[in-house]
Structures are given as structure tokens and as C-alpha cells.
Amino acid sequence: MGDTTLWWVRHDLRLHDNEALVAGAASEKLIPVYCFDPRLDGAESYGGSDSFQFKKTGQHRLRFRHESVTTLREQLREHGSDLIVRHGTPEAVLPEIAAMTNASRGVLQTLPAPEEMAVEAAVKTRLRDAGCAIERVWSHTLYHINDLPTPYESMRDTYTPFRKSVEADATVRDPLTIPNLPPVPTEIDPGEITPVDRLDPSIEKDMPGNRGVYKFSGGETAGLDRVAEYLWETDHVSTYKKTRNGMLGAAYSTKFSPWLNDGSLSPRTIEHELRAYEKERTKNESTYWVLFELIWRDFFQFQVAKHGGAFFSQGGIQQRTDIEWRNDDAQFDRWCRGETGIPFVDANMQELNQTGFMSNRGRQNVASFLVNNLRIDWRRGAAYFETQLIDYDPCSNYGNWAYIAGVGNDSRDRYFNIIKQARNYDENAAYVHHWLPELAALPPKYAHEPWKMSPKEQSTFDVKLGTTYPEPMINLDASYEKLQ
């Protein structure tokens, strides 16, 4: 084909199993373009009213994405191509490059959330005005949207029927191989990947997080290495169902989510590797449970495609108006800082703030505390996670928060007994001791409930409530009584 194709790189920062790349590689010339969008990736990247003026992308995810973009450029160059990098909005940058290179076609990954769809619509309009035919691909879920047994518009709003239907009547497509890549037009400047601390000067050169138990490095190479490590090198996948509710360490969970949501790792590749592992090593509940979680991820993607903006509204897809949500800034700030006086909550928030990651068990508990014990608007918590999480995805993040708040895919009012959860999942208080070193001298019974110490015991353990560690901001037992 004697044409030039523009590939707008979005959350598909990889060469393996990449439908947009394969489609673009059929052209005579291919121009991969990544835009650092100032609305998302800069020091002033703050959201609107629904984001409560939080940064769209905090330092942990920005650094991870920066590494992913850098890796993609290196890999494209190894394959005789390149990555064109610009700093600006895609709807301004892409038509300009198309006009400069006489590109006749644009390929792009389509995403279901409203903000991503709005940017996509603007890009399509501008590229078509520039004479580019547009090809959209769906490339970020395990099951392809065109292969669902039931169209997403009419799918049920509960997970189990969705899971059973795709397991029975849909097939995961085989991962795509890396194609031979055509050259990039010589007249175009590749551009600079601006250092991450210039994208956001608030980023510290030596970021906090030395207490983190796993170092997440962005990019396709690191993502594929994690899959190989978790499956083939350590066999940790064979015990995943037993360990997945862990709190501390690198091996209790897959930790694939940062690369999946960044698009530097394909869910179909994970499934392909799992099937090979099951054939060569072992097939059990644990290997199945990894697929179970990938299908949960799909479920939220298709739910957002179905419900659109309602998914992010205060009343959620349930349109509930019976919950009196509060907006107590002082209480919310204490929750954000991990200074609630409830150690299990605080330890998890400290891990999030210092590393950008938190276990699934931790996410459920800190969310339940905010929305059920404090009754603070669930969207504020979701928006704070949007800033901080290294593995943020709008569909999974807001879907899980709405679920806990009782406004999403389950209308039942759910709450977690924080102390019971702490004792079940951090029995020896190792997690609390790790993230709250000021409580490291406390035995487990007090590490989870320090307010039960007498003044003499506080002196013995050198922990003074209100001084070295906060007094609890609420009476947990009293707050539970209101929920029953």
C-alpha cells in the first residue's frame, strides 16, 4: 500500500498483541505518536467538579507511564520504527502531523469512559477534516467486544451472569504477533521525551517509597518479565487463590494491573501464558482465579460502555438518592493522609501515598471506612485514588468504589468491620508494623486497637495517643451501629 498511517498510541504501549499496530503496519509508512496531554500529565492536570480538583495523574503513575513511553520508543527503534513524542493535546497534535506527512489514515484504540471518548471524538473530527480515514480498534480487554454472547448494551448489571456467559459462549482471541514495521517518514522530528520532573516539578528525584515491597517499573519489558516471574520462574500462580488476600510482600498477588491498565501488557497474552502453564505445569483453582479476575476487569469495561456517565454519578447506575453523603473536608484530609487513628486504614493509606499501590483487601477496607463509617461522598475517595494509583483505570476504580458504596453493580449496603478484617488478614500486625513504624513496638492486640491501651501501657510501649499516633477520629463501634 502506498500510503502513510498515523497510529495514535493511547493505553496500548506495547508491540505484542497490538491490533492498532498490526493495522498500521499494513501501510507503506507508519507514524506512531504519543501525546503527553497537559490535561492529564502535567503539574496543572486537575480534573473538573467530579474529580474534586485533584490531580488527574499523580507522581507514581506519571513516572510509570514515562517509563512505559520510553520503553516503547526503544522497542520501536529496535524494529526499525520510532515513536513520535509531543507535548500537547492529541486533537491539536495529530492533525498537524497528519498534514505535515500527508497521512491518509489514522488508527487508534477506542476506550469506553466518557472523558476518553470525548478526546477520541475530537481527534476523529480533526483528523477527518485533515483528510484521514479513521480506523478504531478495541484492544484492552480479555474478550473482544465483538465476541460477547450478548451485546454490551443489553448485558445484565451483575458479574456472575456475565462471567458464566463468556466462559460458556465466547472465546479469547489468540494474541497477535509483532508485525514487520514500515519506516517512519524521514521528515518528521521524533521529539523529546521530557524528563518526568519537568512534566511535574513537584515530583521528587528520590521519591518516597523505600518501604515498598515491590518496585514497579513501567514498560512492556517489565510487564512481560513479571508474567514470566509469577508463572514460570516462581510458580506463585499455583497458589494465587490462597494468597490473593495478602497484604505484605511481592508474591501474594499477580500485580499485573499497572501494566494491564497502562496498556504495556495484554490480557490475552496473560491468558495465553496461563493456558500454557496449565498444560505444562498445573491447572487448579488458583490458575482459574487469575482468569476470574481478568473477567472482572472486562465486566467493568463493558459496564462503562453500557452506562456511560451514569457510572460516575453520585447515585451511580442505581440512581440512589436515599444516602445522605457528607463532604467533611477535615475528616477526608485525615483519611487521605493516613491519620485516621485506625491503624489498618492508616497503614494502607500510607502504602498508597508512598508507593502508588495497595492490595485489593486494603482498597476494600479504606473505601468502606470512608463511605460507610464516615459517609463521605464515594466519588471523592475514587478521585483521590485516581490521582495516587499506579494502576488506575477509570472503569475498575470507579466500579469498585461504587460497588462498596452500594450505588454500583450491587445495590446492597456493604460495609467491612475494619478491626475484624485487620485481625483476619494481618493477624500478627506485620503489615501495620511495616507501614506505621511508630506502632512497631505494640503487640498485635494493641497495634490494631491502640486506643485500648491504658496510659501506663502507652508509656511502656512509648506510644502516646494524640502525640506519637493520632486518637481515632470516630468511634468505630458506634458508627457500625448506625449502619445496621
Secondary structure by P-SEA (a helix, b strand, c coil): ccbbbbbbccccccccccaaaaaaacccbbbbbbbcccccccccccccccccccccccaaaaaaaaaaaaaaaaaaaaacbbbbbbcccccccaaaaaaaacccbbbbbbbccaaaaaaaaaaaaaaaaabbbbbbbbcccccccccccccccccccccaaaaaaaaccccccccccccccccccccccccccccccccccccccccccccccbbbbbcaaaaaaaaaaacccccccccccccccccccccccccaaaaaaaccccaaaaaaaaaaaaacccccaaaaaaaaaaaaaaaaaaaaaaccccccccccccccccccccccaaaaaaaaacccccaaaaaaaaaaaacccccaaaaaaaaaaacccccccaaaaaaaaaaccccccaaaaaaaaaaaacccccccccccaaaaaaaaccccaaaaaaacccccccccccccccccccaaaaaaaccccccccccccccaaaaaaaac
